Every structure is written in C-alpha cells, then in structure tokens.
Amino acid sequence: MAKYELLEKAFIDNRIYEPGEVAEVSDKVVPGPFMKPVDSAAQKKAKEVGLVLGPMPDPVDQLTGGKLEAIGASPQDVKSGMAANAQNVR
C-alpha cells in the first residue's frame, strides 16, 4: 500500500479526503498531480509514472501558445455581408 498526502479535496475509494490528509491506496493506483508521495512505495510509483505535482496545464494554452486570439472568427469588415446591403438600401 502507498501513502499520499492530498494537496486538494479528493474522492478516493468511496471517501472524500480533505487537503492535508494522508490517503493509503493500492500500489496499482496511478497518483494524480494533487497526491504528494509520503512513503517509499508512493515515491517509487510517482517516479515510475513521471508524477508532476501542481495544477494541470491548460490544454487551450498549450495549443494556442497562450494566445486565444489565434483561433476564432475573422475580423469583421462593415462593408461586407448584411451590413453592406443595409447601407446600400434607401
């Protein structure tokens, strides 16, 4: 069994754990970024899976390089589409 200190509220094995509590789980459990290894079994598993503690990166930022303006609708030209027709009608 591996022991992890929880960095945030978590639901594990049908129980809610509060931040700071230590959860003891099977050695087969893959720890999440909110589970800080406490004992040698947990440290071994964390190293095996490449555990990184902390908040997960935002996939949108990863795809856009942090520039959300890179995707979406193109700038609108007031002289095209319905706006152009509305200006020409008298």
Secondary structure, DSSP 8 states (H G I E B T S, - for coil): -EEEEESS-EEETTEEE-TT-EEEE-TT----TTEEE-SHHHHHHHHHHT---S----HHHHHHTT-GGGSS-----TTSHHHHHHHH--
